[in-house]
Amino acid sequence: MTDMNAVVEKFKSRQALIGIVGLGYVGLPLMLRYNAIGFNVLGIDIDQSKVDKLNAGQSYIEHIPAANISKARETGFEATVDFKRASECDALILCVPTPLNKYREPDMSFVINTTDAIKPYLRAGQVVSLESTTYPGTTEEELLPRVQEGGLVVGENIYLVYSPEREDPGNPNFETRTIPKVIGGHTPNCLEVGIALYEQAIDQVVPVSSTKAAEMTKLLENIHRAVNIGLVNEMKIVADRMGIDIFEVVDAAATKPFGFTPYYPGPGLGGHCIPIDPFYLTWKAREYGLHTRFIELSGEVNQAMPEYVLGKLMDGLNDAGKALKGSRVLVLGIAYKKNVDDMRESPSVEIMELIEAKGGVVAYSDPHVPVFPKMREHHFELSSEPLTAENLASFDAVVLATDHDKFDYALIEAKAKLIVDSRGKYRTPTAHIIKA
Ligand SMILES: NC(=O)c1ccc[n+]([C@@H]2O[C@H](COP(=O)([O-])OP(=O)(O)OC[C@H]3O[C@@H](n4cnc5c(N)ncnc54)[C@H](O)[C@@H]3O)[C@@H](O)[C@H]2O)c1
């Protein structure tokens, strides 16, 4: 049995070396936070190019300034691809992807490969924390046996926790420190050490009774969003048919001071979390003979949104005496949400593919994505169109898919021939603007 108090004390005195495995949207802000409060941080990633960039003081994520990375480099942050160095770390915080495979089932390969990669270098006195979003049971079923494989005993000489990340990239109102952090330990000792790790960096740590409860908490949060967005997307279709503006209705309902939370409709779900995470629970629930009907239903409604937007585009062109085939269409905003450069699961990309499949000639404009990046399943040899008056007027239609603040909405309204607005940016009814 190691002296647990000594481990706790190492975090409290900020003498511990924090290891962050997976230096992405989640891992990097966490690294910066620990660095800012005086911890040495070792970042471990399999991607040599990211590691080189970070070690050179550069950033590869738009909303994380390079100045922050270079400052961290000067004050105790280092990145490496060498997993052997995991043994130096007192905490190993895993922030690796948890996507779905092509059958829309959890792809646990990143979590498993990472755990296998650090496994030979685990030692007594360490705490291992999984932050990746995942189904209830992952920590117990996948991490626990691997962590104990070499003879270490969780809760006695090594500690295992699950603490979901709640990062909201691009949201200026919250930062790592001010977002309360839920944490579940495999044993009470694990929880105690885990709290000591996180309470240095986060204002409010919220302990729950198990790693499973913590895993399910994160899924509930994201399922809540997916289901409510599905609901409001369905309401949008009904409102549209009845000649009612759904955005006006949501804003009016949101004046109720209790019992209502506003969610806004859009062209579909995007990002690494909301379209994906709910299906982690769907998959696991099947093991228990249960069907997650709300998740499936909202998934169905949300996944139909790009087709709905396409239908509105075709209606608008039709009214102007045009077919989509051969028309030039400009998609505004291809990041999955406003003011970020993240294109993962973006519904804009699906809309672009649908336009192309119908014979339309598609282009895009996005101030955050200057060149269409190489994506695993989609590709367009395109770069962002400049939003000049002349260029806007040259397209048969524009589809407003992501409402970045950087767009000049007055110019778009004045110059575009037809606007298909999936974000409720244009509230006053105008002949050349269609709500989608
Ligand atoms: N992006 C968000 O807003 C957000 C918010 C909350 C939770 N999450 C969850 O956090 C987790 C990470 O998401 P992300 O957006 O940071 O992903 P990301 O793709 O931005 O970053 C993951 C990093 O892990 C690295 N990596 C992959 N395999 C590895 C391995 N075997 N060993 C070490 N590093 C490896 C990748 O190179 C990459 O740098 C996911 O489970 C996600 O669901 C993400």
The ligand as an SDF file (V2000), in Angstrom:
LIG
                    3D

 44 48  0  0  0  0  0  0  0  0999 V2000
  -14.2150   18.7290  -28.5270 N   0  0  0  0  0  0  0  0  0  0  0  0
  -15.0610   18.9500  -27.5480 C   0  0  0  0  0  0  0  0  0  0  0  0
  -15.6810   20.0110  -27.5130 O   0  0  0  0  0  0  0  0  0  0  0  0
  -15.3180   17.9410  -26.4590 C   0  0  0  0  0  0  0  0  0  0  0  0
  -16.0590   18.3400  -25.3300 C   0  0  0  0  0  0  0  0  0  0  0  0
  -16.2850   17.4420  -24.3040 C   0  0  0  0  0  0  0  0  0  0  0  0
  -15.8040   16.1400  -24.4120 C   0  0  0  0  0  0  0  0  0  0  0  0
  -15.0950   15.7550  -25.5040 N   0  0  0  0  0  0  0  0  0  0  0  0
  -14.5950   14.3800  -25.5210 C   0  0  0  0  0  0  0  0  0  0  0  0
  -13.2030   14.4070  -25.2670 O   0  0  0  0  0  0  0  0  0  0  0  0
  -12.5410   13.3800  -26.0070 C   0  0  0  0  0  0  0  0  0  0  0  0
  -11.4400   13.9790  -26.8590 C   0  0  0  0  0  0  0  0  0  0  0  0
  -12.0150   14.8500  -27.8340 O   0  0  0  0  0  0  0  0  0  0  0  0
  -11.1960   15.9730  -28.5670 P   0  0  0  0  0  0  0  0  0  0  0  0
  -12.2000   16.8430  -29.2310 O   0  0  0  0  0  0  0  0  0  0  0  0
  -10.1910   16.5880  -27.6800 O   0  0  0  0  0  0  0  0  0  0  0  0
  -10.4210   15.0980  -29.6740 O   0  0  0  0  0  0  0  0  0  0  0  0
   -9.2150   15.5770  -30.6080 P   0  0  0  0  0  0  0  0  0  0  0  0
   -9.2830   14.7240  -31.8250 O   0  0  0  0  0  0  0  0  0  0  0  0
   -9.2110   17.0650  -30.7360 O   0  0  0  0  0  0  0  0  0  0  0  0
   -7.9030   15.2140  -29.7820 O   0  0  0  0  0  0  0  0  0  0  0  0
   -7.5280   13.9120  -29.4980 C   0  0  0  0  0  0  0  0  0  0  0  0
   -6.0180   13.8140  -29.5110 C   0  0  0  0  0  0  0  0  0  0  0  0
   -5.6690   12.4770  -29.1410 O   0  0  0  0  0  0  0  0  0  0  0  0
   -4.5970   12.0590  -29.9420 C   0  0  0  0  0  0  0  0  0  0  0  0
   -4.5680   10.5930  -29.9320 N   0  0  0  0  0  0  0  0  0  0  0  0
   -5.2740    9.7140  -30.6650 C   0  0  0  0  0  0  0  0  0  0  0  0
   -4.9630    8.4520  -30.3310 N   0  0  0  0  0  0  0  0  0  0  0  0
   -4.0510    8.5380  -29.3560 C   0  0  0  0  0  0  0  0  0  0  0  0
   -3.3270    7.5750  -28.6130 C   0  0  0  0  0  0  0  0  0  0  0  0
   -3.5060    6.2640  -28.8080 N   0  0  0  0  0  0  0  0  0  0  0  0
   -2.4720    8.0240  -27.6880 N   0  0  0  0  0  0  0  0  0  0  0  0
   -2.2680    9.3470  -27.4780 C   0  0  0  0  0  0  0  0  0  0  0  0
   -2.9170   10.3030  -28.1670 N   0  0  0  0  0  0  0  0  0  0  0  0
   -3.7860    9.9040  -29.0960 C   0  0  0  0  0  0  0  0  0  0  0  0
   -4.8570   12.6870  -31.2850 C   0  0  0  0  0  0  0  0  0  0  0  0
   -3.6790   12.7700  -32.0550 O   0  0  0  0  0  0  0  0  0  0  0  0
   -5.3950   14.0680  -30.8650 C   0  0  0  0  0  0  0  0  0  0  0  0
   -4.3520   14.9970  -30.7300 O   0  0  0  0  0  0  0  0  0  0  0  0
  -13.6280   12.6650  -26.7840 C   0  0  0  0  0  0  0  0  0  0  0  0
  -14.0720   11.5650  -26.0530 O   0  0  0  0  0  0  0  0  0  0  0  0
  -14.7380   13.6850  -26.8420 C   0  0  0  0  0  0  0  0  0  0  0  0
  -16.0100   13.0740  -26.9680 O   0  0  0  0  0  0  0  0  0  0  0  0
  -14.8340   16.6350  -26.5180 C   0  0  0  0  0  0  0  0  0  0  0  0
  1  2  1  0
  2  3  2  0
  2  4  1  0
  4  5  1  0
  4 44  2  0
  5  6  2  0
  6  7  1  0
  7  8  2  0
  8  9  1  0
  8 44  1  0
  9 10  1  0
  9 42  1  0
 10 11  1  0
 11 12  1  0
 11 40  1  0
 12 13  1  0
 13 14  1  0
 14 15  2  0
 14 16  1  0
 14 17  1  0
 17 18  1  0
 18 19  2  0
 18 20  1  0
 18 21  1  0
 21 22  1  0
 22 23  1  0
 23 24  1  0
 23 38  1  0
 24 25  1  0
 25 26  1  0
 25 36  1  0
 26 27  1  0
 26 35  1  0
 27 28  2  0
 28 29  1  0
 29 30  1  0
 29 35  2  0
 30 31  1  0
 30 32  2  0
 32 33  1  0
 33 34  2  0
 34 35  1  0
 36 37  1  0
 36 38  1  0
 38 39  1  0
 40 41  1  0
 40 42  1  0
 42 43  1  0
M  CHG  2   8   1  16  -1
M  END
$$$$
